[in-house]
Amino acid sequence: MSRSIGPSLLVLVHTDGPAPAAPSARPLGRAALALEREGVPVLLGDRATGGQVHGWRATESGWKEGALDSISAVHDRYPSEARQRAWEDLRETLGDPLFGNPPPLTLLCKDKLRCQQFLEGVGLAVPEVEGNHRMFEQRLRDWGTAFLKPRRGSRGDGVRRVRRVGTLPPGDWILQRAVQPPQGLAGLALRVLVQREPRGDWWIGPAVARRSADDPVVNAARGAEVVLGTEAVSAACSTSVQAQSLQVAAAFAAQPGGDRVVELGLDFVVDPCGLPHLIEVNSCPRGRLLYLARHDPERWGPVHQAAVERPLRRLLALAKARL
């Protein structure tokens, strides 16, 4: 067990096997190692019992099992969609450290219908959504085309374009009006990473585009092409995405606990006129900058590394201010 005088950080991740690859082999490991060198304990794990949190600590020679008896702040990267009860139990066990992102706002993002209502309430223009399944067929008659989505899904699982719903699969579903894609494409989507700098101002990452000539869901796991956003959209579209991203960030920051929002992943789709439409906000964004870093490590590797480390730096600054 390790006792820390200054702030200590927990990266809440699911651990159910041997230690991950060497810290130096992955961006999160390198970020943890950098903070450890500065004297900041960083634990990766999800085992909290008896006032202690157990997991992995980064060292120069590899990951080592360890524990902390106090946690100042939590960077929440836990797969709560699939492990909801375990996530809730962990939050209760951990007590009251600084959570980035705070659980109420994480839950808001994970509920697509509630998040849509929130975005509409703060004046953001988003494609219409219907949450009452009895109204789905009527909405399709009005809209022509829509996307059927799990209300609390993630990573595009279960999403499909529909012109008629028919029999719904088990679960809780929403219907979102489809934005028609640019000519020659089945879909063009943009992901933008929005993060807090340690001093509290916002960093807006480069838009990463996913495009496909035959798949309207434009999921990279299903073969969609991934490119830098500026290669796929106009300068005017990029400017609009930046402005809307700052508007979303400000809206979340204005909510209770908004100072602890450390990162958001914003999804846009692009219409035939090249205009972006916000369709989703994610509290646990994944991997889009990683695609750029893998294809051009010299240019995008440092950008991706900084993006992995930035939420930890922000939480560290908040934890120091709390002492």
N, C-alpha and C positions, 0 to 999 in steps of 0.2 A: 504494500500500500504506500502511496506517495502523498505527503502532506505539503500543500503549496501555500506560500505566504502571499503571493500576488494572485492575479486572476488565473483561472484554469478553464479550459474549453473542452466541451464534449461535442464530437461530431457523431450525431445519432444515426447509426447505420445498422442494418441487420447483420449479425454475425452468427453463422451456424456451421463453421468449418475451420480449417487451418488458417493461419495468418495469410493476409493478402500478399501480393508480390512485393518485393523490396520497396521501401519508401521512395527511393530514387527512381523507380521504374514508372511511377504514376504521378500525375499532377497533384492529387490530394495528399499523397505520401510526401511529396516534396514540400508542399505547403506546411504540413504538420512538422516536418523536419526543420524547416526554416524557423518556425516559431519556437520549437524546442531549443534550438541554438541560442535563441534570445532569452531563454529561461521561462518560457510560457508552456506549461504542461498541456498537451493536446492528446485526448483519449478518443479512439474510435471504438464504438461498441454500443451495446443495447442491454447489458446485464446490470441491473440496479437492485441490490439487496442490502438490507441492514445498514443503510446509510452510506454504502460504498457503491461506486460504479466501476465495473470491470470491463476490460477490453484490451486494445492494442495501443502501445506507445511507439512512436518512431524513434529509432536510434541510428547512428552511423553504420552499425553492423546489421541492421534489419529491424523488423517489428518484434517487440517484446511484450509478453503479457504483463498487464499492470492494472492498477486500480487507483482511484482518487477518492478521498473522503469528502471532498466538496467540489462542486461545479459552479463556476461563475456564470457561464453562458453556454447555450446549446445551439449548434448549427444543425437544424433538423433536415436530414436527408433520408429519413426512414420511409420505407415503402408502405405507408399507412393505408393505401387503397386495398391491398391484399391482406394486411395485418392490422385491421382497425382496432380490435380489442387490445392487442398487445401494445399498440401505440398509446391508447388511452391509459393503460396500466402504467406504462413507463412515465407518462406525464405526471400521474398521481404520485408515483414513487420518487421522482426527481424533486418534487417540491416546487420552489419558486425561483429557479434561475432565470436569467434573461433568455427567452426563446427567440431565435431568428429563423424563420418568421414566426410571429406569435400564433398559437394554436387557433384562436378564433378567426383570424384572417386566412390561415391555411385551410380551415374547414369551409370558409366562404369560397375560396378558389376551387376547392374540390367538388362543390355542388354547382354544376353548370347553370342550373336554373336560378338559384339565388345570386350567383355572380352576375348573370345577365341582368337581373333586376337591379342589383347594386350599380352596375355600369350605366344603365339607363337612368337611374336616379340621380347620378352626378353629371348627367348631360352628355354622356358619350353616345355616339351613333353606332349602333350595332345591329346586325341582321336580326329580324324578328325571330322569336322563339315561342314555341307552344309546349306547355308542360302537362296539359290535360289530354290524355290519350284519346278521349272521346271526341276531341276536336281535330285529331290528326288528319283525317280524310278531308274535312272541310278546308283545313289550312292548305292541304296539297292542291285542292281545287282552286284555291285563291292564288297560290304561289307558283304552281306548276311543278317545281322541283324543290327538294329539301334534303337535309342530311339528318338521318336518324342516329342519335347518339345516346350511349349510356349516361344517365344524369350524373353519375359519379365515376365515370370511366377515366382512363389515362392512356397516354401514348398511342391514341388512335384505335385502341382495341374496340371492336364491335361497330365502329362507325361505317355507315354506308349511305350512298346517295339513293334516294327513292323518289318515285313518281306516284307510287301507291304503297301504302303501308302493309295492308293485309293483316295476317296474324302476327302479333308482336311476340318476340322471344320473351322468356321470363326476365323479370327485372324491372327497373325504373328507368323510363326512357324520356327523352325530349326530342322535339323536332325543331330544327333550325333552318330558316329560309336559306336556300342556296344562292350564293353570289355567282353569277355566270363567269367563267374564266375567259382570259384573253383568247383571241382567235388562234386556232391551231394547237391549243392545249386542252387537256381534260381538267387541269387544275394548276394553279400557281399560288403557293403559300410562302409566307415569310415568318421567321421566328426572330424575335429581338430579345436579347438579354438586358434587363435593367437592374442595376445594382447600386447599393449605397457605398460611397467612399467612406473611409474611416471618419472623416470630419462631418459627414452627413449629407454632402451634395450627391447628385445622381450621376452615374456613369451609364451611358447608353451605348450598348455594343453594336457592332456592325450587323446589319440584317443578313440572315442566312436564308437563301431561297431553296424551296423544294418545288420541282416542276415535273410534270408528266404529261405525255401525249395521250395516255390511255387510262390512267387511274385518277379519278376525281378526288380521292382521299389524299393523294400525294404524300404517302408515307414512305420515308426512306427505307424502312425495313421491307417494304413491298416493291422496291426497285425505283422509286422516284430519284431523279437526278438532284444532287445537292451542290449548289454553287453560291458564291458570294452574291448578296442581294443586288449590288450595283451592276452585276453582269446580267441581271434578269429584269430589272425595272428601271424606270426613268428617274432622273434627278428629282423631279417634282414628287414622284411617289415616295422616294427616300426621305424627302423633307417632311412630307405629311406623316410618314411613319414615326419619324423622330418627334414631331410635335405631339402626336397622339400618345406616344410612349411616355413622354413627360407628363401629360395630362393624367394618364392612368396612375403613374407613380405618385403624383400629388394627391390624387383621390384616395389611394390606399394610405399614404402617409398622414392624411387628415383624420383617419379613424383611430379609435382608442388603441393604444399600443403601436401606432403607426411609426414611431421612431425606431421600432425593432424590425421593421420590414427591411430585410437585407438584400433580397433579390426576387425578381419576378420574370417569368417567361411569357412574352406576349406573342400570340399567333394572329396573323393577318392573312386574308386572302385578297387577291388582286382581280379586279373586274376588267371587262373588255376595253374600258377607257384608261386603264392603267392606274386606277385609284385603289388604295388599300382600305380594307374593311376589317376592323377588329372583331375576332370571333371567339377568343378565349384568353384567359389569364391563368397561368400555372404558377403555383407556389413552390414547386420543386423542379425547376427547369433542368433539362437533360441534354447534354451532348452535341448541340448544334455547332458550337465553336470547335468542338473536337474534330468534326468532319473537315473543317478548314485546316486545322493544325496537322492533321494526318497527311493532307495533300500538299501542303506548303509549310512544313515545320519551321523553316527559317523566319517566315513572315508572321505566321499565326500561332506558332508554339508559345512565344512569350505572352501574347494576348490571352490565349487560353489559360496559361499558368496563372497569370494575374487575376483572371476571372474566378478561378478556383479559390485563390487565396483571399480575394477581396472581402467576402462575407465574414471570414474569420477575423480579418483586421478590423472590420466595423464592429463586430461583437466584442473584440478585445477593447476597443476604445470605449464602448458603452460600459463594459464591466469595470474598467479603470475609473470612469466617471462615477460609478455607483459606490466605489469603496470609500 
